[in-house]
Amino acid sequence: MKYLNNFSCLFLIVLLSACSFSNELKTNLNSKKQSLSYLHDSQPVFEKKNINIKIDSVSIRSNAMNVFTTVVKNNEGSYFYPLVFIYFWNNMYHCDLGKEAFSADISNFLLKSFEMEAYRSASYIVNSKEPISGSEYQLDLIIDSLSISGPYQEEGKLFISPWGYIESHTHLAGPSQTFCKLQFKLSSNGQPVFSKDIRSAFTTQTLSLVTDKGFKIYQQSFATSMAEGLSQSIKDAITETVNEINTYVLNQEQNLITIKELSKEEFIQNTENYEQIKILSPGHSYFCIDDGRTFEGSLCKVSKKEISIANDRILITINRSKLVKIEDNQHQDITERELSRKDFKRINYNYYLEFVKIN
């Protein structure tokens, strides 16, 4: 009779433990605040172009990631053999790690990570503190979605005899799936020029533990493994973003030929005959071209193939096929009026310090 009473007590304890396991698992996943770390394995670029990317904003959408960690039991399997007093159980849980499990602000981590990756592998400069004479862009980074989830399996058995009992547990955590969706928007002079959605995913390894003792540290390690997987997903998304922007701005620069690459004589030979040029005040008009860029200046020359504009001491020649429109200081469309002008005078090439040609 005493043996049966002991068995009943132990059996009841096991059942109650199984009922509270999901809450204990959730508590342990959150008990040690996780940190995100950036992985540096990209190819470094040591020579930077005279291009500045100014980060205007970094944000995470309110519904991009769960705030709270959740643990949901998917199924429960248990077997009891009364003749030999053996009880087996096999429970499966689905775990989603929320913002509350992390110690750092994710938006701030994204900003610092992008700056570090761009400093390491980009051909451009990010947030230059010094004024530059080259191209300048503005960048917005938005996290659309972040998720970290994985299965957790708990197996156990209880054997009871008149002389005592044996209890053992086996835990399998993972593999976890992490996902990051990042959107970037690149602008020039306030006009959007390039945007893209970047997606990255990563799968962690499975962790296993066989023990008859506590498993709090093991479950904390599971949370750390999930955080490391998210770090990898964010890293992959940032690396792809840096590379996409790299490709775009370098392609734009290839369309610009400056005085460093083209002598004054070559520039004159490669343009049509400049018989009449009239220098107006810089910033007279806005010249919008088909890749989203806008140039400020004064119209100097109009031909069938090209137009030329003066901006301070820079002379810019633009292929007519790339011109979208011309606006005045009030941003009114004056394209037809400007292109029909005939009041140009001869240019003084010695006045200009830089020549730019946009094909």
C-alpha positions as CSV (number, residue, x, y, z in Angstrom):
1,M,0.0,0.0,0.0
2,K,2.8,2.4,0.8
3,Y,4.4,1.6,-2.5
4,L,1.2,2.5,-4.3
5,N,0.9,5.7,-2.4
6,N,4.5,6.6,-3.3
7,F,3.9,5.8,-6.9
8,S,0.7,8.0,-6.9
9,C,2.6,10.9,-5.5
10,L,5.4,10.6,-8.0
11,F,3.0,10.2,-10.9
12,L,1.1,13.3,-9.8
13,I,4.3,15.3,-9.5
14,V,5.3,14.3,-13.1
15,L,1.9,15.3,-14.5
16,L,2.0,18.7,-12.8
17,S,5.5,19.3,-14.0
18,A,4.5,18.5,-17.6
19,C,1.6,21.0,-17.3
20,S,3.9,23.8,-16.1
21,F,6.8,23.1,-18.5
22,S,5.8,25.5,-21.2
23,N,5.7,28.4,-18.7
24,E,9.1,27.4,-17.3
25,L,10.5,27.1,-20.8
26,K,9.3,30.6,-21.6
27,T,10.7,32.0,-18.4
28,N,14.1,30.4,-19.1
29,L,14.2,31.7,-22.7
30,N,13.7,35.3,-21.4
31,S,15.8,35.0,-18.2
32,K,19.1,35.9,-19.8
33,K,18.8,38.9,-22.1
34,Q,20.3,38.2,-25.5
35,S,22.6,40.5,-27.4
36,L,22.9,40.8,-31.2
37,S,26.5,40.8,-32.6
38,Y,27.7,41.7,-36.1
39,L,29.9,39.2,-38.0
40,H,32.8,40.7,-40.0
41,D,33.6,38.3,-42.9
42,S,33.1,40.4,-46.0
43,Q,36.0,41.5,-48.3
44,P,37.3,44.8,-47.1
45,V,37.6,47.8,-49.5
46,F,40.4,50.2,-48.6
47,E,40.0,52.9,-51.3
48,K,36.8,54.9,-51.0
49,K,35.2,56.9,-53.8
50,N,34.2,60.6,-53.3
51,I,30.6,59.5,-52.6
52,N,28.8,60.2,-49.4
53,I,25.7,58.3,-48.2
54,K,23.9,60.1,-45.4
55,I,21.6,57.9,-43.3
56,D,18.5,59.9,-42.8
57,S,16.5,57.3,-40.8
58,V,16.5,53.8,-39.4
59,S,13.2,52.3,-38.3
60,I,11.5,49.1,-37.5
61,R,7.8,48.7,-38.2
62,S,5.6,48.3,-35.1
63,N,4.4,44.8,-36.3
64,A,7.7,43.7,-37.7
65,M,8.5,41.5,-34.6
66,N,6.6,40.0,-31.7
67,V,7.1,41.9,-28.5
68,F,6.7,38.9,-26.2
69,T,8.2,35.5,-26.3
70,T,5.7,32.7,-26.8
71,V,5.8,29.0,-26.2
72,V,3.0,26.8,-27.5
73,K,2.6,23.1,-27.0
74,N,2.0,21.4,-30.3
75,N,1.3,17.9,-29.2
76,E,1.6,15.6,-26.2
77,G,2.3,11.9,-26.2
78,S,2.4,9.9,-23.0
79,Y,2.3,6.2,-22.2
80,F,1.8,4.4,-18.9
81,Y,2.5,0.7,-18.3
82,P,0.8,-0.2,-15.0
83,L,2.1,-3.7,-14.7
84,V,5.7,-2.5,-14.6
85,F,5.0,1.0,-13.4
86,I,6.8,2.8,-16.2
87,Y,5.6,6.1,-17.6
88,F,6.9,7.7,-20.9
89,W,6.2,11.1,-22.3
90,N,7.1,13.0,-25.4
91,N,6.0,16.7,-25.7
92,M,6.6,19.2,-28.6
93,Y,6.7,22.9,-28.2
94,H,6.9,25.8,-30.7
95,C,9.0,28.7,-29.4
96,D,9.0,32.3,-30.8
97,L,11.6,34.7,-29.4
98,G,10.2,38.3,-28.9
99,K,11.8,41.7,-28.4
100,E,11.7,41.2,-24.6
101,A,14.4,38.6,-24.9
102,F,16.9,41.1,-26.2
103,S,19.0,43.7,-24.3
104,A,19.7,46.1,-27.2
105,D,17.5,48.3,-29.4
106,I,17.2,46.5,-32.8
107,S,17.0,49.8,-34.8
108,N,20.2,51.1,-33.2
109,F,21.9,47.7,-33.8
110,L,20.9,47.9,-37.5
111,L,22.3,51.5,-37.8
112,K,25.7,50.6,-36.2
113,S,25.9,47.3,-38.2
114,F,25.3,49.1,-41.5
115,E,27.9,51.7,-40.7
116,M,30.5,49.0,-39.8
117,E,29.7,47.0,-42.9
118,A,29.9,50.0,-45.2
119,Y,33.1,51.2,-43.6
120,R,34.5,47.7,-44.3
121,S,33.2,46.7,-47.7
122,A,31.6,49.7,-49.4
123,S,33.3,51.9,-52.1
124,Y,31.4,55.0,-50.7
125,I,31.6,56.9,-47.4
126,V,28.8,56.8,-44.8
127,N,27.8,59.9,-42.8
128,S,30.9,61.9,-43.8
129,K,31.6,64.6,-41.2
130,E,33.7,66.5,-43.8
131,P,32.2,68.2,-46.9
132,I,32.9,66.3,-50.1
133,S,32.9,67.6,-53.7
134,G,31.4,64.3,-55.1
135,S,28.0,62.8,-55.2
136,E,25.8,62.7,-52.1
137,Y,22.8,60.5,-51.4
138,Q,20.3,60.1,-48.6
139,L,19.4,56.6,-47.2
140,D,16.4,55.3,-45.3
141,L,16.5,51.8,-43.8
142,I,13.3,50.1,-42.7
143,I,12.9,46.7,-41.0
144,D,9.7,45.2,-42.4
145,S,9.9,41.8,-40.7
146,L,12.0,39.9,-38.1
147,S,11.2,36.4,-36.8
148,I,13.0,33.7,-34.8
149,S,11.2,30.5,-34.1
150,G,12.1,26.9,-33.4
151,P,10.8,23.6,-32.0
152,Y,11.6,22.3,-28.5
153,Q,11.1,18.6,-27.8
154,E,11.0,17.1,-24.3
155,E,11.2,13.3,-23.8
156,G,11.2,11.5,-20.5
157,K,10.6,8.3,-18.6
158,L,9.8,7.4,-15.0
159,F,10.4,3.9,-13.6
160,I,9.1,3.2,-10.1
161,S,9.9,0.2,-7.9
162,P,9.5,-0.6,-4.3
163,W,13.1,0.4,-3.7
164,G,13.0,3.8,-5.4
165,Y,12.5,5.4,-8.8
166,I,14.5,6.5,-11.9
167,E,13.6,9.5,-13.9
168,S,15.4,10.7,-17.0
169,H,14.9,13.5,-19.6
170,T,16.0,14.1,-23.1
171,H,15.7,17.6,-24.7
172,L,16.1,18.5,-28.3
173,A,16.0,22.2,-29.2
174,G,16.0,23.5,-32.8
175,P,16.8,23.8,-35.5
176,S,15.5,27.4,-35.4
177,Q,14.5,29.4,-38.4
178,T,15.4,33.1,-38.5
179,F,14.1,35.6,-41.1
180,C,14.8,39.3,-41.9
181,K,13.2,41.5,-44.4
182,L,14.9,44.8,-44.9
183,Q,13.8,47.7,-47.2
184,F,16.1,50.5,-48.2
185,K,15.3,53.7,-50.0
186,L,18.1,55.8,-51.7
187,S,17.5,59.4,-52.6
188,S,19.5,62.2,-54.3
189,N,18.6,65.8,-53.8
190,G,15.4,64.7,-52.1
191,Q,14.3,62.6,-55.1
192,P,14.0,58.8,-54.8
193,V,16.5,57.1,-57.1
194,F,16.8,53.5,-56.0
195,S,14.9,51.2,-53.6
196,K,14.7,47.4,-52.9
197,D,13.4,44.8,-50.5
198,I,16.1,42.5,-49.2
199,R,15.2,39.1,-47.6
200,S,17.5,36.7,-45.8
201,A,17.0,33.5,-43.8
202,F,19.2,31.3,-41.6
203,T,18.8,27.9,-40.0
204,T,20.6,27.1,-36.7
205,Q,21.9,23.8,-35.6
206,T,20.0,21.4,-33.2
207,L,21.0,21.3,-29.6
208,S,20.5,18.1,-27.6
209,L,20.7,17.4,-23.8
210,V,20.3,14.1,-21.9
211,T,20.1,14.7,-18.2
212,D,18.3,13.9,-15.0
213,K,19.2,17.3,-13.6
214,G,18.1,20.9,-14.2
215,F,17.9,22.2,-17.7
216,K,17.7,26.0,-17.2
217,I,21.2,26.7,-18.7
218,Y,20.4,24.5,-21.6
219,Q,17.3,26.5,-22.4
220,Q,19.2,29.7,-22.1
221,S,21.7,28.3,-24.6
222,F,18.8,27.6,-26.9
223,A,17.8,31.3,-26.7
224,T,21.4,32.3,-27.4
225,S,21.5,30.1,-30.5
226,M,18.3,31.7,-31.8
227,A,19.8,35.2,-31.2
228,E,22.9,34.2,-33.1
229,G,20.8,33.0,-36.0
230,L,19.0,36.3,-36.1
231,S,22.3,38.1,-36.1
232,Q,23.3,36.1,-39.1
233,S,20.1,36.9,-40.9
234,I,20.5,40.7,-40.3
235,K,24.2,40.5,-41.3
236,D,23.3,38.9,-44.6
237,A,20.6,41.5,-45.3
238,I,22.9,44.3,-44.5
239,T,25.8,42.9,-46.6
240,E,23.4,42.6,-49.6
241,T,22.1,46.1,-49.0
242,V,25.6,47.6,-49.0
243,N,26.5,45.7,-52.2
244,E,23.3,46.8,-54.0
245,I,24.0,50.4,-53.2
246,N,27.6,49.9,-54.2
247,T,26.6,48.7,-57.6
248,Y,24.1,51.5,-58.1
249,V,26.3,54.5,-57.1
250,L,29.3,53.2,-59.0
251,N,27.2,52.7,-62.1
252,Q,26.1,56.3,-61.8
253,E,29.7,57.5,-61.4
254,Q,30.7,55.8,-64.6
255,N,28.3,58.1,-66.4
256,L,30.3,61.2,-65.1
257,I,33.5,62.2,-66.8
258,T,35.3,64.9,-64.9
259,I,38.4,67.0,-65.7
260,K,40.5,64.4,-64.0
261,E,39.6,61.9,-66.7
262,L,39.0,64.2,-69.6
263,S,41.2,67.2,-70.6
264,K,39.7,70.5,-71.6
265,E,40.8,69.9,-75.2
266,E,39.3,66.4,-75.3
267,F,36.1,67.8,-73.7
268,I,35.8,70.4,-76.4
269,Q,36.4,67.9,-79.1
270,N,33.8,65.5,-77.7
271,T,31.1,68.1,-77.6
272,E,29.5,69.9,-80.5
273,N,30.8,73.4,-81.5
274,Y,30.1,75.9,-78.7
275,E,29.5,79.0,-80.7
276,Q,27.2,80.8,-78.4
277,I,27.2,80.6,-74.6
278,K,25.6,82.9,-72.1
279,I,26.5,82.5,-68.4
280,L,23.5,83.0,-66.1
281,S,23.5,82.9,-62.3
282,P,24.1,79.4,-60.8
283,G,20.9,77.8,-59.6
284,H,18.8,79.5,-62.3
285,S,17.0,76.2,-63.2
286,Y,16.7,72.6,-62.1
287,F,17.5,70.0,-64.8
288,C,15.9,66.6,-64.0
289,I,17.4,63.5,-65.8
290,D,15.9,60.0,-66.2
291,D,18.0,58.3,-63.4
292,G,16.4,60.5,-60.7
293,R,19.2,63.0,-60.3
294,T,18.6,66.8,-60.5
295,F,21.3,69.3,-61.5
296,E,21.1,73.1,-60.6
297,G,22.5,75.5,-63.1
298,S,22.0,77.9,-66.0
299,L,21.3,76.7,-69.5
300,C,24.3,77.5,-71.8
301,K,23.8,75.6,-75.0
302,V,21.1,73.6,-76.8
303,S,21.7,71.3,-79.7
304,K,19.9,68.3,-81.2
305,K,21.9,65.8,-79.2
306,E,23.0,67.7,-76.0
307,I,22.4,70.6,-73.7
308,S,25.0,72.3,-71.5
309,I,24.5,74.0,-68.2
310,A,26.8,76.1,-65.9
311,N,26.8,75.5,-62.2
312,D,29.3,77.8,-60.4
313,R,32.6,76.9,-62.1
314,I,31.4,73.5,-63.4
315,L,30.3,73.0,-67.0
316,I,27.9,70.1,-67.4
317,T,26.9,68.5,-70.7
318,I,23.8,66.2,-70.7
319,N,22.6,64.0,-73.5
320,R,19.1,65.2,-74.6
321,S,17.7,61.7,-74.4
322,K,18.4,61.6,-70.6
323,L,16.6,65.0,-69.9
324,V,13.2,64.6,-68.4
325,K,12.3,68.2,-67.7
326,I,13.5,71.7,-66.7
327,E,12.0,73.5,-63.7
328,D,12.4,77.1,-62.5
329,N,13.0,78.1,-58.9
330,Q,9.3,77.7,-58.2
331,H,9.5,74.2,-59.7
332,Q,7.3,75.1,-62.6
333,D,7.9,73.2,-65.8
334,I,9.8,75.5,-68.2
335,T,11.3,72.8,-70.5
336,E,9.7,74.0,-73.8
337,R,10.6,77.6,-73.1
338,E,14.2,76.9,-72.2
339,L,14.9,74.5,-75.1
340,S,13.6,77.1,-77.6
341,R,16.0,79.8,-76.5
342,K,18.5,81.4,-79.0
343,D,20.3,84.0,-76.8
344,F,23.5,82.1,-76.0
345,K,27.0,83.6,-76.1
346,R,30.4,82.0,-76.5
347,I,31.8,80.2,-73.5
348,N,35.1,81.1,-71.8
349,Y,36.6,77.7,-71.0
350,N,39.3,79.2,-68.8
351,Y,36.6,80.2,-66.3
352,Y,35.6,76.6,-65.5
353,L,37.5,74.3,-63.0
354,E,35.6,71.1,-63.8
355,F,33.9,69.6,-66.8
356,V,31.2,66.9,-66.5
357,K,29.6,64.9,-69.2
358,I,26.5,62.7,-68.7
359,N,25.9,60.3,-71.5
